[in-house]
Amino acid sequence: MRSLFVLALVFSWIPAIFFAPFLGVLAWMWVSYMNPHKMAVGLVSTFPVAEVIAIATLLSWVASREPKGLEMRPIVVLLLVYTAFATITTILAVYPGMAWPKWETFVKVMLFTLIAIPLINNRFRLHAMIWVMVLSCAYFAMRGGLFTILSGGAYRVWGPPETFHGDNNGIAVTFLMILPLLRYLQIQNENRFAWVCFLIAQVLTLFAVFGTMSRGALVALAAMTVYLLIRSRRFGTFALIVAAGALAFTLMPESMKERQATTVSYQQDASAMGRLTMWKFAVDVANERPLVGGGFNIFYDTATRLRLLPRDAEGVQEQGRAAHSNYFEVLGEHGYVGLAIYLSIFVTGFVTAERTMRKARKRPDTKWAADLAYMSQFSLIGFAVAGAFLSKATFDLYYHVLAMVVITGILVDKAQKEPVPETIPPGDPILSFFLKPRVKGYKPPRYKPGAPAPGE
């Protein structure tokens, strides 16, 4: 029965996609993050749901009057260059038979990242995209947070199996990336009930991060907190966060404390030492093929492992494993050139969000875009720092956040060509369909065209 329900739920998107192609992008993201078909059993769990949605979306988009052009923003150019370069490294891979399957997954992620930019072309669609991202991931976050609280942190939180974020480290970085988006939706709503619900969701997400016992996630959370202090200079808020973190650490079971302690004393942890071994393996591969690397999945090539992995004093070879670092993963697979492009994408995305935030602050009708660009930076920081300790260089949520940054910048540039509206619509355009603002004495602010934003 559950399998039939999931199948019916998935296929209910198809007619809507042919009516509005942008819904295909949302459906793709929902399936990518939540993987509802993986929660079923039998044939449904292996059914190519994403492929069906992709075909419907492409056909609908081609037949529709939706814009087909792609604005050549810096991030877009870099994503296209990175995709083309990854294709070259796959053709020249050490073991092409292992490289092509991962290339197919990578190209699908990049394709729907780029398709989202022309199709998500107004604030309503952008917020719908954010809601899909948040709800799909917050489902696991809130469930994991409750599990951590009820179990006292005695057990580890895992993600859905056979997905991009199936392990504890992968789901931890997912939680970190949606946490700023939850905060964004909270500050966009004047409804008190919604405000409290978002607050609860953020608290549970934080507990879920601790429950994953991911050391990289805690380092990333600390980096996000430091960035908050630097940007906001709210030392009281920073002190409260530190106190809450200290309290949470105190309440952790001993197993969690011991695991986090190995972040510093990594020499005593076999897992950490294994990562260092694979990082050196990535450097060795890149040194042999500095321009193109070994190609996708080079870390699982038996011949390369036998040749490059070290042996101990008794002649026993180190066991191979994943790269456990986005940066060393890209270095080993695409060489130094690929790593340079990959790093440039992050830097460009972060700088673009900063520029969008500065532009959007100048007008009251784009204040929401300034908030979104600011919160996007936290998501990018969380992925960048946590990504130093996990192999998720092709993680779709990261690229979709980059697409969100591009879309936000495009909408701000369009708004600046128009006069400032007299009435600024309040709140989130999605939630406003269901809940009305209930703040006592609240009235939509009115501005004269061309007047400066409040506080300017």
C-alpha positions as CSV (number, residue, x, y, z in Angstrom):
1,M,0.0,0.0,0.0
2,R,2.8,2.4,0.9
3,S,4.5,1.7,-2.4
4,L,1.4,2.5,-4.4
5,F,0.9,5.7,-2.4
6,V,4.5,6.8,-3.2
7,L,4.1,5.9,-6.8
8,A,0.8,7.8,-7.1
9,L,2.4,10.8,-5.3
10,V,5.3,10.9,-7.6
11,F,3.3,10.6,-10.8
12,S,0.8,13.2,-9.6
13,W,3.5,15.7,-10.5
14,I,3.6,14.8,-14.2
15,P,0.3,16.6,-15.4
16,A,1.3,19.6,-13.4
17,I,4.8,19.7,-15.0
18,F,3.3,19.8,-18.5
19,F,1.1,22.7,-17.3
20,A,4.0,24.6,-15.7
21,P,7.6,23.4,-16.4
22,F,9.1,25.1,-13.4
23,L,7.2,22.5,-11.3
24,G,9.5,19.9,-12.9
25,V,12.5,21.6,-11.3
26,L,10.7,21.5,-7.9
27,A,9.8,17.9,-8.4
28,W,13.3,17.0,-9.3
29,M,14.6,18.7,-6.2
30,W,12.0,17.0,-4.0
31,V,13.0,13.5,-5.3
32,S,16.7,14.3,-5.1
33,Y,16.6,15.4,-1.5
34,M,13.8,13.3,0.1
35,N,14.0,10.2,-2.2
36,P,10.4,9.2,-1.4
37,H,10.7,6.1,-3.7
38,K,13.5,4.8,-1.5
39,M,11.2,4.7,1.5
40,A,9.0,2.2,-0.3
41,V,9.7,-1.5,-1.1
42,G,9.6,-3.6,-4.2
43,L,9.7,-2.3,-7.7
44,V,8.9,1.3,-6.7
45,S,12.2,1.6,-4.8
46,T,14.2,1.0,-8.0
47,F,11.9,2.8,-10.4
48,P,13.7,5.6,-12.3
49,V,11.6,8.3,-10.8
50,A,14.1,11.1,-11.4
51,E,14.5,10.2,-15.1
52,V,10.7,10.3,-15.7
53,I,10.5,13.7,-14.1
54,A,13.5,14.9,-16.1
55,I,12.0,13.9,-19.4
56,A,8.6,15.4,-18.6
57,T,10.3,18.7,-17.5
58,L,12.5,19.0,-20.6
59,L,9.6,18.2,-23.0
60,S,7.3,20.7,-21.2
61,W,10.0,23.4,-21.2
62,V,10.7,23.0,-24.9
63,A,7.0,23.2,-25.8
64,S,6.3,26.1,-23.4
65,R,6.7,29.8,-23.8
66,E,9.1,29.9,-20.8
67,P,12.4,31.6,-21.5
68,K,15.0,29.4,-23.0
69,G,18.1,31.6,-22.7
70,L,20.6,31.3,-19.9
71,E,22.2,34.5,-18.5
72,M,25.9,34.2,-18.6
73,R,26.6,35.2,-15.1
74,P,30.1,34.4,-13.6
75,I,28.7,31.4,-11.7
76,V,26.9,30.1,-14.7
77,V,30.1,30.3,-16.9
78,L,32.1,28.5,-14.2
79,L,29.5,25.7,-13.9
80,L,29.6,25.2,-17.7
81,V,33.4,25.2,-17.8
82,Y,33.5,22.8,-14.9
83,T,31.0,20.4,-16.6
84,A,32.9,20.5,-19.8
85,F,36.2,19.9,-18.1
86,A,34.8,17.0,-16.0
87,T,33.7,15.5,-19.3
88,I,37.2,15.8,-20.7
89,T,38.7,14.2,-17.6
90,T,36.2,11.3,-17.9
91,I,37.2,10.7,-21.5
92,L,40.8,10.6,-20.4
93,A,40.2,8.7,-17.2
94,V,42.5,6.0,-16.0
95,Y,39.5,3.6,-15.8
96,P,36.7,5.1,-18.0
97,G,34.4,2.2,-17.2
98,M,34.2,3.3,-13.5
99,A,34.2,7.1,-14.4
100,W,31.2,7.3,-16.7
101,P,28.5,6.2,-14.2
102,K,29.5,9.0,-11.8
103,W,29.8,11.4,-14.8
104,E,26.1,10.7,-15.6
105,T,25.0,11.5,-12.1
106,F,27.2,14.7,-12.1
107,V,25.7,15.9,-15.5
108,K,22.2,15.4,-14.3
109,V,22.9,17.5,-11.2
110,M,24.5,20.3,-13.3
111,L,21.7,20.1,-15.9
112,F,18.9,20.8,-13.5
113,T,21.0,23.4,-11.7
114,L,21.3,25.3,-14.9
115,I,17.7,24.7,-16.0
116,A,16.5,26.1,-12.7
117,I,17.9,29.6,-13.5
118,P,15.7,30.5,-16.5
119,L,12.6,28.7,-15.1
120,I,12.7,30.0,-11.5
121,N,12.3,33.6,-12.7
122,N,10.2,35.4,-10.1
123,R,10.0,35.7,-6.3
124,F,7.1,33.3,-6.0
125,R,8.8,30.5,-7.8
126,L,12.1,31.2,-5.9
127,H,10.3,30.9,-2.6
128,A,8.6,27.7,-3.8
129,M,12.0,26.3,-4.6
130,I,13.2,27.3,-1.1
131,W,10.2,25.6,0.5
132,V,10.8,22.4,-1.4
133,M,14.5,22.4,-0.4
134,V,13.6,23.1,3.3
135,L,10.7,20.8,3.7
136,S,12.4,17.9,1.9
137,C,15.4,18.1,4.2
138,A,13.8,19.4,7.4
139,Y,11.7,16.2,7.5
140,F,14.9,14.3,8.3
141,A,16.3,17.1,10.4
142,M,13.3,17.3,12.8
143,R,13.0,13.6,13.0
144,G,16.7,13.3,13.7
145,G,16.5,16.1,16.3
146,L,13.6,14.4,18.2
147,F,15.4,11.1,18.0
148,T,18.5,12.7,19.5
149,I,16.6,14.3,22.3
150,L,14.5,11.3,23.2
151,S,17.5,8.9,23.1
152,G,19.7,11.3,25.0
153,G,22.2,11.2,22.1
154,A,23.0,7.6,22.7
155,Y,22.6,6.7,19.0
156,R,23.8,8.3,15.8
157,V,21.5,10.0,13.3
158,W,21.8,8.7,9.8
159,G,20.3,9.9,6.5
160,P,18.1,7.9,4.1
161,P,20.1,5.0,2.6
162,E,21.3,4.9,-1.0
163,T,21.2,8.7,-1.3
164,F,23.7,11.5,-1.5
165,H,23.3,12.1,2.2
166,G,22.9,8.6,3.4
167,D,25.7,8.5,5.9
168,N,26.0,10.6,9.1
169,N,28.5,13.1,7.6
170,G,26.4,13.7,4.5
171,I,23.1,14.2,6.4
172,A,25.0,16.5,8.8
173,V,26.0,18.9,6.1
174,T,22.5,18.8,4.7
175,F,21.2,19.9,8.1
176,L,23.8,22.7,8.2
177,M,22.8,24.0,4.8
178,I,19.1,24.2,5.4
179,L,19.5,25.8,8.9
180,P,20.1,29.3,7.4
181,L,17.2,28.8,5.0
182,L,14.9,28.0,7.9
183,R,16.0,31.2,9.5
184,Y,15.3,33.1,6.3
185,L,11.8,31.8,6.0
186,Q,11.3,32.7,9.7
187,I,12.3,36.3,9.3
188,Q,10.1,36.6,6.2
189,N,6.9,35.8,8.1
190,E,5.0,38.1,10.4
191,N,2.6,35.3,11.5
192,R,3.5,34.4,15.1
193,F,2.5,30.7,14.7
194,A,4.8,30.3,11.7
195,W,7.6,32.2,13.5
196,V,7.4,29.7,16.5
197,C,7.3,26.7,14.1
198,F,10.4,27.8,12.3
199,L,12.1,28.4,15.7
200,I,11.3,24.9,16.8
201,A,12.5,23.5,13.5
202,Q,15.9,25.3,13.9
203,V,16.3,24.0,17.4
204,L,15.6,20.4,16.3
205,T,17.9,20.8,13.3
206,L,20.7,21.8,15.7
207,F,20.1,18.8,17.9
208,A,20.1,16.6,14.7
209,V,23.5,18.0,13.8
210,F,24.9,17.0,17.2
211,G,23.1,13.6,16.8
212,T,25.0,12.8,13.7
213,M,28.2,12.8,15.7
214,S,29.9,14.3,12.7
215,R,33.1,16.0,13.7
216,G,33.3,17.9,10.4
217,A,29.8,19.3,10.9
218,L,30.7,20.7,14.3
219,V,33.7,22.4,12.9
220,A,31.5,23.8,10.1
221,L,28.9,24.9,12.7
222,A,31.7,26.7,14.6
223,A,32.8,28.5,11.4
224,M,29.2,29.6,10.7
225,T,28.9,30.9,14.2
226,V,32.2,32.9,13.9
227,Y,31.0,34.4,10.6
228,L,27.7,35.4,12.3
229,L,29.8,37.2,15.0
230,I,31.9,39.0,12.4
231,R,29.0,40.2,10.3
232,S,26.4,41.0,12.9
233,R,28.7,42.0,15.8
234,R,26.0,40.8,18.2
235,F,28.3,39.6,21.0
236,G,25.3,38.8,23.2
237,T,23.9,36.5,20.6
238,F,27.3,34.9,20.1
239,A,27.7,34.4,23.8
240,L,24.2,32.7,23.9
241,I,25.1,30.4,21.1
242,V,28.4,29.4,22.7
243,A,26.7,28.8,26.0
244,A,24.0,26.7,24.3
245,G,26.7,24.7,22.5
246,A,28.7,24.2,25.7
247,L,25.5,23.0,27.5
248,A,24.7,20.6,24.6
249,F,28.2,19.2,24.7
250,T,27.9,18.7,28.5
251,L,24.7,16.7,28.0
252,M,26.3,14.5,25.4
253,P,26.9,10.9,26.2
254,E,30.5,9.9,26.7
255,S,30.6,8.1,23.3
256,M,29.9,11.4,21.5
257,K,32.4,13.3,23.6
258,E,35.1,10.9,22.9
259,R,34.4,11.0,19.2
260,Q,34.5,14.8,19.1
261,A,37.7,14.8,21.1
262,T,39.5,12.9,18.2
263,T,39.0,16.0,16.1
264,V,42.1,17.4,17.9
265,S,43.9,14.2,18.7
266,Y,43.5,12.8,15.2
267,Q,46.7,10.7,15.5
268,Q,44.8,8.3,17.8
269,D,41.8,7.8,15.5
270,A,42.1,5.2,12.8
271,S,39.3,6.9,10.7
272,A,41.2,10.2,10.7
273,M,44.5,8.6,9.8
274,G,42.8,6.7,7.0
275,R,41.6,10.0,5.6
276,L,45.1,11.4,5.6
277,T,46.3,8.3,3.7
278,M,43.6,8.9,1.0
279,W,44.4,12.6,0.9
280,K,48.0,11.7,0.1
281,F,46.7,9.2,-2.5
282,A,44.8,12.0,-4.2
283,V,47.9,14.2,-4.2
284,D,50.0,11.4,-5.7
285,V,47.4,10.8,-8.5
286,A,47.3,14.6,-9.2
287,N,51.1,14.7,-9.4
288,E,51.1,12.0,-11.9
289,R,48.3,13.6,-14.0
290,P,48.3,17.3,-12.9
291,L,46.1,18.5,-15.8
292,V,43.2,16.0,-15.8
293,G,43.6,13.8,-12.7
294,G,42.6,10.2,-12.7
295,G,38.9,10.7,-13.6
296,F,35.7,10.1,-11.6
297,N,35.9,7.2,-9.1
298,I,39.7,6.9,-9.3
299,F,39.7,6.3,-5.5
300,Y,38.1,2.9,-6.2
301,D,40.4,1.8,-9.0
302,T,42.1,-1.4,-7.7
303,A,45.2,-1.1,-9.9
304,T,45.9,2.5,-8.8
305,R,45.3,1.7,-5.2
306,L,47.8,-1.2,-5.3
307,R,50.4,1.0,-6.9
308,L,50.0,4.1,-4.7
309,L,48.7,3.1,-1.3
310,P,51.5,2.7,1.3
311,R,52.4,-0.5,3.2
312,D,53.3,-0.8,6.9
313,A,56.5,-2.3,8.3
314,E,55.1,-5.8,7.8
315,G,54.3,-5.2,4.2
316,V,50.5,-5.0,4.7
317,Q,49.0,-2.5,2.4
318,E,46.7,0.3,3.7
319,Q,43.0,-0.3,3.0
320,G,41.5,2.0,0.5
321,R,38.5,4.1,1.1
322,A,36.7,7.2,-0.1
323,A,38.6,10.5,-0.2
324,H,36.6,12.0,2.7
325,S,37.2,15.5,1.4
326,N,35.5,17.3,-1.4
327,Y,38.8,19.1,-2.2
328,F,41.0,16.0,-2.4
329,E,38.2,14.2,-4.2
330,V,38.2,16.8,-6.9
331,L,42.0,17.0,-6.9
332,G,42.4,13.2,-7.5
333,E,39.6,13.0,-10.0
334,H,40.2,16.2,-12.0
335,G,43.7,17.3,-11.2
336,Y,44.9,20.8,-10.2
337,V,43.0,22.5,-13.0
338,G,39.8,20.9,-11.9
339,L,40.4,21.8,-8.3
340,A,41.1,25.5,-9.3
341,I,37.7,25.6,-11.1
342,Y,35.9,24.0,-8.3
343,L,37.3,26.5,-5.7
344,S,36.5,29.4,-8.1
345,I,32.9,28.3,-8.1
346,F,32.6,28.6,-4.4
347,V,34.5,32.0,-4.2
348,T,32.4,33.4,-7.0
349,G,29.1,32.2,-5.4
350,F,30.1,33.8,-2.1
351,V,31.2,37.1,-3.6
352,T,28.0,37.2,-5.8
353,A,25.8,36.7,-2.7
354,E,27.7,39.6,-1.0
355,R,27.2,41.9,-4.0
356,T,23.5,41.0,-4.3
357,M,23.1,41.7,-0.6
358,R,24.6,45.2,-0.9
359,K,22.5,46.0,-3.9
360,A,19.3,44.7,-2.4
361,R,19.6,46.7,0.8
362,K,19.2,49.9,-1.1
363,R,15.5,49.3,-1.8
364,P,12.7,48.3,0.5
365,D,11.1,46.0,-2.1
366,T,14.3,43.9,-2.4
367,K,15.0,43.7,1.3
368,W,14.0,40.0,1.2
369,A,16.7,39.4,-1.4
370,A,19.3,40.9,0.9
371,D,18.2,38.5,3.6
372,L,18.3,35.5,1.3
373,A,21.8,36.4,-0.1
374,Y,23.0,36.8,3.5
375,M,21.6,33.4,4.6
376,S,22.9,31.8,1.4
377,Q,26.4,32.7,2.5
378,F,26.0,30.7,5.7
379,S,24.8,27.7,3.6
380,L,27.9,28.0,1.4
381,I,30.2,28.3,4.4
382,G,28.6,25.2,6.0
383,F,29.2,23.1,2.9
384,A,32.7,24.5,2.3
385,V,34.0,23.8,5.8
386,A,32.2,20.4,6.3
387,G,33.2,19.5,2.8
388,A,36.8,19.3,3.9
389,F,35.9,16.1,5.7
390,L,33.4,14.3,3.3
391,S,33.3,13.2,-0.3
392,K,30.3,15.0,-1.6
393,A,31.7,17.2,-4.4
394,T,28.7,16.5,-6.6
395,F,26.1,17.2,-3.9
396,D,23.1,18.6,-5.6
397,L,22.0,20.8,-2.7
398,Y,25.2,22.8,-2.9
399,Y,24.7,23.5,-6.6
400,H,21.1,24.4,-6.1
401,V,22.1,27.0,-3.5
402,L,24.4,28.4,-6.1
403,A,21.5,28.6,-8.6
404,M,19.5,30.3,-5.9
405,V,22.2,32.9,-5.5
406,V,22.2,33.5,-9.3
407,I,18.4,33.8,-9.4
408,T,18.3,36.2,-6.5
409,G,20.9,38.4,-8.2
410,I,18.9,38.4,-11.5
411,L,15.7,39.4,-9.7
412,V,17.4,42.2,-7.8
413,D,18.8,43.6,-11.1
414,K,15.4,43.5,-12.7
415,A,13.8,45.2,-9.7
416,Q,16.3,48.0,-9.9
417,K,15.1,48.9,-13.4
418,E,11.6,49.6,-12.1
419,P,10.4,52.3,-9.7
420,V,9.9,51.4,-6.1
421,P,6.3,50.3,-5.5
422,E,4.2,52.3,-3.1
423,T,3.1,49.2,-1.1
424,I,5.6,46.5,-0.2
425,P,3.9,43.0,0.1
426,P,4.6,41.6,3.5
427,G,6.0,38.2,4.3
428,D,6.6,35.1,2.3
429,P,4.5,34.8,-0.9
430,I,4.0,31.1,-0.4
431,L,2.9,31.0,3.2
432,S,0.8,34.1,2.8
433,F,-1.6,31.9,0.8
434,F,-2.4,30.0,4.0
435,L,-1.7,32.2,6.9
436,K,-2.3,35.9,7.3
437,P,0.0,38.2,9.3
438,R,-1.2,38.2,13.0
439,V,1.2,40.7,14.5
440,K,-0.7,43.2,16.5
441,G,-0.9,46.6,14.8
442,Y,0.9,45.4,11.7
443,K,0.2,47.2,8.4
444,P,2.0,46.8,5.1
445,P,4.7,49.5,4.9
446,R,4.1,52.2,2.2
447,Y,6.8,54.1,0.5
448,K,6.9,56.8,-2.1
449,P,8.6,55.8,-5.3
450,G,12.3,56.5,-5.1
451,A,12.3,56.9,-1.3
452,P,15.2,55.3,0.5
453,A,14.7,52.2,2.4
454,P,14.2,52.4,6.2
455,G,17.5,52.9,8.0
456,E,19.4,54.1,4.9
